[in-house]
Amino acid sequence: MNHPSVILCNEERYYLRHKKLHSPLYSSVQSIPNARNLSSSTITDTTRPFPDYSPKKPSVRDTELVHQIANVIKLRRAEPLRRSLKPYECKFKTDHLVWVLMKIRSDYSLVLDFFEWARSRRDSTIEGLCIVTHLAVACKDLRVAHSMIRSFWERPKLSVADSFVQFFELLVYTYKDWGSDPNVFDVFFQVLVEFGMVREVRKVFEKMLNYGLVLSVDSCNLYLDRLSKECDKKTATAVVVFREFPKVGVCWNVASYNIVIHCVCQLGRIREAHHLLVLMELKGYTPDVVSYSTVINGYCRFGELEKVWKLIEVMKKKGLKPNSYTHGSIILLLCRSGKLVEAEEAFPEMVEHGIVPIETVPIVHYIISKSKCSEYLE
């Protein structure tokens, strides 16, 4: 009898050769309602250059004030700014923010201190916020960059549509002169995902393609994970994105496959999820415990015990051990199938490997009430 993994590989190669793999990854986008294709008119064939930055020019009086403030910040840096800049508070206006930042931009710590001082007295402009975000990313301080962008979207009564356009355009406008680090768009993208702004996230991805930039796989995974939580049989957007994004340069990784495998399992398409698991290896990726456990859990939901054992065998031969959640799913399936002896045999294996998590306790109690495995708990 052939090894299960060999059977699967031969089957997969057959499907790939004849292009009949019944997986959402190979279905037409048009067959999924509301799906958006990356070939939309929003993406152009030519790469757009980033615009030059041309800030408003200060008057002679403004120039003098900005010079004084910048000098005080640099020369009296040991003092709190609330004390050293006290004489300038009444004269300080919103326009002065950017002009002062231009004078102190080479000193990142001063930039942060001054920006906090400025916005504690007046509402910061979006332009100023974008500039400081660029400087933070340029200094590899992604945590601060992330918090800067979050602070904008946490403002009350914010018009999402208008604010998105303004923020993105100013982030692009200030990019060339204030940082030129593409990671800034990853941070922006990630914050939008966290706020659930799925439409805006898609727009950012497509707009960045127009500028010749492809967002990182970590950012795309965050987006993919968000879509997978909203996955249903009508849209299956996560699956569409997974299939479409590689066409424009996104290189998915094992985490990406795991997200989509989980999504497909949630849709009840366990065989397609299994095909995808095998496809990972054919494409040079190494499935991990999560990859196998997700498919095993899916088969457990549908009571396909034989396929569960085959996958467990494949895992063991690859040196992988099922996680606690998978062990629990297997034991529950055995109990529901009336295979209490097998369930009793599976439980000590969990104990041997130190796997008796809280979530499996109800299952274990069920086994105890139906069989004689109480000795393993002593």
C-alpha positions in Angstrom: 0.0 0.0 0.0 1.3 3.5 -0.9 2.3 6.0 1.7 -0.5 8.5 2.3 1.8 11.5 1.4 2.8 9.8 -1.9 -0.9 9.3 -2.8 -1.6 12.9 -2.1 1.3 14.2 -4.1 0.4 12.0 -7.1 -3.2 13.2 -6.9 -2.1 16.8 -6.6 0.2 16.5 -9.6 -2.7 15.0 -11.6 -5.0 17.9 -10.8 -2.3 20.5 -11.5 -1.5 18.8 -14.8 -5.1 18.8 -16.0 -6.0 22.1 -14.3 -9.0 20.6 -12.5 -8.0 21.2 -8.9 -11.4 22.0 -7.2 -10.1 24.7 -5.0 -11.2 28.3 -4.5 -7.7 29.2 -5.5 -8.3 28.0 -9.0 -11.9 29.2 -9.5 -12.7 32.2 -11.5 -13.0 35.5 -9.7 -16.1 36.2 -11.6 -17.7 33.2 -10.0 -17.4 34.9 -6.6 -19.9 37.8 -6.1 -18.4 41.1 -5.0 -14.8 39.9 -5.7 -12.4 42.6 -6.9 -9.7 41.8 -9.4 -6.3 43.5 -9.4 -6.6 44.2 -13.1 -9.0 47.0 -12.3 -8.5 50.5 -13.8 -7.2 51.8 -10.5 -3.8 50.2 -11.3 -1.8 51.8 -14.1 0.8 50.3 -16.4 3.4 53.0 -15.7 5.1 53.7 -12.4 4.3 57.2 -11.0 7.1 59.2 -9.4 6.7 60.5 -5.8 6.0 64.3 -5.8 8.5 66.9 -4.8 7.9 68.5 -1.4 7.3 72.2 -1.5 6.2 73.7 1.8 4.7 77.1 2.4 7.3 79.8 2.6 7.6 81.7 5.9 7.5 85.4 6.2 10.5 87.4 7.5 8.9 87.6 10.9 8.0 83.9 10.9 11.6 83.0 9.8 13.0 85.0 12.8 10.6 83.3 15.2 11.3 79.8 13.9 15.1 80.5 14.1 14.7 81.5 17.8 12.6 78.5 18.7 15.0 76.1 17.0 18.0 77.6 18.7 16.3 77.4 22.2 15.4 73.8 21.5 18.9 72.9 20.6 20.8 75.0 23.2 18.6 74.3 26.1 17.8 70.7 25.4 18.4 69.7 29.0 15.4 71.7 30.1 11.8 70.7 29.7 10.3 72.4 26.6 7.4 73.7 28.5 9.8 75.9 30.4 12.3 76.9 27.7 9.6 77.6 25.1 7.2 79.4 27.5 8.0 82.8 26.0 7.0 81.6 22.5 3.7 79.9 23.3 1.5 82.9 22.5 3.3 83.5 19.2 3.4 79.9 18.1 1.1 79.0 15.2 0.3 75.8 13.4 2.4 76.8 10.3 5.5 77.1 12.5 5.4 73.4 13.3 6.8 72.3 9.9 9.3 75.1 9.7 10.8 74.3 13.1 10.9 70.6 12.2 12.9 71.5 9.1 15.5 73.0 11.4 15.8 70.2 13.9 15.0 67.1 11.7 18.5 65.7 12.1 17.9 65.2 15.9 15.2 62.6 16.3 14.8 62.9 20.0 14.3 66.7 19.7 11.8 66.1 17.0 9.6 63.9 19.2 9.9 66.2 22.2 9.0 69.3 20.2 6.2 67.6 18.3 4.6 66.5 21.6 5.0 70.1 23.0 3.4 71.6 19.9 0.4 69.3 19.7 -0.3 69.6 23.4 -0.9 73.3 22.7 -2.6 73.2 19.2 -4.1 70.5 17.1 -1.3 69.1 14.9 -1.7 69.3 11.2 -1.9 66.1 9.1 1.2 67.3 7.3 3.1 67.6 10.5 1.9 64.2 11.7 3.0 62.6 8.4 6.4 64.3 8.6 7.1 63.0 12.2 5.9 59.5 11.1 8.4 59.5 8.2 11.2 60.6 10.5 10.2 57.8 13.0 10.3 55.1 10.3 13.6 56.5 9.0 15.0 56.0 12.5 13.6 52.5 12.6 11.2 53.5 15.4 8.2 51.7 14.0 6.4 51.6 17.3 6.3 55.4 17.5 5.3 55.6 13.8 2.5 53.2 14.5 1.3 55.2 17.5 1.4 58.4 15.5 -0.9 57.1 12.8 -3.2 55.4 15.4 -3.5 58.7 17.2 -5.0 60.3 14.0 -7.6 57.6 13.5 -8.6 57.7 17.2 -9.8 61.2 16.8 -13.6 61.5 17.5 -16.1 62.3 14.8 -13.6 61.6 12.0 -14.9 61.3 8.4 -13.2 58.1 7.3 -13.5 58.7 3.6 -12.3 62.3 3.6 -9.6 61.8 6.3 -8.2 58.8 4.4 -7.7 60.7 1.2 -6.1 63.6 3.1 -3.8 61.5 5.2 -2.7 59.2 2.3 -2.0 62.1 -0.1 0.0 64.0 2.5 1.9 60.8 3.4 2.8 60.4 -0.3 3.5 64.2 -0.6 6.0 64.3 2.3 7.6 60.9 1.5 10.4 62.0 -0.9 11.9 64.7 1.3 11.3 63.4 4.8 12.2 59.8 4.8 11.9 57.8 1.5 11.5 54.6 3.6 8.7 52.4 2.1 8.1 50.8 5.5 6.0 53.9 6.3 3.3 52.6 4.0 3.4 49.2 5.7 2.8 50.9 9.1 -0.1 53.0 7.6 -1.5 49.8 6.0 -1.3 47.9 9.2 -3.1 50.6 11.2 -5.9 50.7 8.7 -6.3 46.9 9.0 -6.4 47.1 12.8 -9.2 49.7 12.5 -11.1 47.4 10.2 -11.0 49.8 7.3 -10.9 47.1 4.6 -11.9 49.2 1.6 -9.2 51.8 2.4 -6.6 49.0 2.9 -7.3 47.7 -0.6 -7.0 51.3 -2.0 -3.6 51.7 -0.3 -2.3 48.4 -1.7 -3.4 49.4 -5.2 -2.1 53.0 -5.0 1.3 51.8 -3.8 1.5 49.5 -6.9 1.1 52.7 -9.0 4.2 54.1 -7.2 6.1 50.9 -7.8 6.0 49.6 -4.3 4.7 46.2 -3.1 3.8 46.0 0.6 5.5 43.4 2.8 4.2 39.9 3.3 3.7 40.6 7.0 1.4 43.5 6.2 -0.5 41.4 3.6 -0.8 38.6 6.1 -2.4 41.0 8.6 -4.9 42.0 5.9 -5.5 38.3 4.9 -6.1 37.4 8.5 -8.7 40.2 8.8 -10.5 39.1 5.7 -10.5 35.4 6.8 -12.4 36.4 9.9 -15.1 37.8 7.7 -15.0 35.0 5.2 -18.3 33.6 3.9 -19.4 31.5 1.0 -20.6 34.5 -1.0 -17.5 36.6 -1.0 -14.5 34.5 0.2 -12.4 37.6 -0.2 -9.4 36.2 1.6 -9.2 33.4 -1.0 -9.4 35.9 -3.8 -6.7 38.1 -2.4 -4.5 35.0 -1.8 -4.7 34.1 -5.4 -4.5 37.6 -6.9 -1.7 39.3 -4.9 1.2 37.1 -6.1 0.5 38.4 -9.6 1.8 41.8 -8.6 4.8 40.7 -6.6 3.6 39.5 -3.1 5.4 36.4 -2.0 3.3 34.5 0.4 4.9 32.4 3.2 3.8 29.5 5.5 1.8 31.9 7.7 -0.2 33.1 4.6 -1.0 29.5 3.6 -2.1 28.7 7.2 -4.5 31.6 7.2 -6.1 30.6 4.0 -6.2 26.9 4.9 -8.1 27.9 8.1 -10.5 30.1 6.1 -11.3 27.4 3.6 -11.9 24.9 6.5 -14.3 27.4 8.0 -16.2 27.5 4.7 -16.6 23.7 5.1 -14.3 23.0 2.1 -12.0 20.6 3.9 -10.9 18.7 0.8 -9.8 21.9 -0.8 -7.9 22.9 2.3 -6.2 19.5 2.1 -5.3 20.2 -1.5 -3.8 23.5 -0.5 -1.7 21.8 2.2 -0.2 19.6 -0.4 0.2 22.5 -2.8 2.4 24.2 -0.2 5.0 21.5 -0.5 4.9 21.4 -4.2 5.7 25.1 -4.3 8.6 24.7 -1.9 7.0 25.7 1.4 7.3 23.4 4.5 3.9 23.0 6.3 4.2 23.3 10.0 2.2 22.0 13.0 -0.4 24.7 12.4 -0.8 23.7 8.8 -1.5 20.1 9.5 -3.5 20.7 12.7 -5.9 23.0 10.9 -6.7 20.4 8.2 -6.9 17.6 10.9 -9.3 19.7 12.9 -11.4 20.2 9.8 -11.6 16.5 9.1 -12.5 16.0 12.8 -15.4 18.3 12.4 -16.7 16.2 9.6 -16.0 12.9 11.2 -13.5 11.7 8.7 -11.4 9.6 11.0 -9.4 7.7 8.4 -8.1 10.8 6.9 -7.2 12.2 10.3 -5.0 9.1 11.0 -3.3 9.4 7.7 -2.4 13.0 8.3 -1.2 12.1 11.9 1.0 9.5 10.3 2.4 12.0 7.8 3.1 14.5 10.6 5.0 11.9 12.7 7.2 10.9 9.8 8.1 14.6 9.4 8.9 15.0 13.0 5.9 17.1 13.9 3.6 16.6 16.8 -0.1 17.5 16.9 -0.9 20.4 19.2 -3.2 20.2 22.2 -6.2 21.5 20.4 -5.8 18.9 17.7 -5.4 16.1 20.3 -8.6 17.3 21.9 -10.5 17.3 18.6 -9.3 13.8 17.8 -10.4 12.5 21.3 -13.8 14.1 20.9 -14.2 12.6 17.4 -13.3 9.2 18.8 -15.8 9.6 21.6 -18.6 10.6 19.2 -17.7 7.7 16.9 -18.1 5.3 19.8 -14.4 4.4 19.6 -13.7 4.7 23.4 -10.8 2.2 23.4 -8.9 4.3 20.8 -9.8 7.5 22.8 -8.5 5.9 25.9 -5.2 5.0 24.1 -4.8 8.5 22.8 -5.2 10.2 26.2 -2.0 8.7 27.8 0.0 9.9 24.8 -1.2 13.4 25.6 -0.2 13.0 29.2 3.2 11.6 28.2 3.9 14.7 26.1 2.6 17.0 28.8 -0.5 17.9 26.8 -3.5 18.1 29.1 -4.8 21.7 28.5 -7.8 23.2 30.2 -9.9 23.1 27.0 -9.6 19.3 26.9 -10.7 18.7 30.5 -14.5 18.3 29.6 -13.5 15.8 26.9 -11.3 13.9 29.3 -14.2 13.8 31.8 -16.4 12.4 29.1 -13.9 9.7 28.4 -13.6 8.8 32.1 -17.4 8.4 32.3 -17.5 6.0 29.4 -14.3 4.0 29.9 -11.5 3.1 32.3 -8.8 5.7 31.7 -9.0 7.3 35.1 -5.7 5.6 36.0 -3.9 8.0 33.7 -5.0 11.0 35.8 -3.6 9.6 39.0 
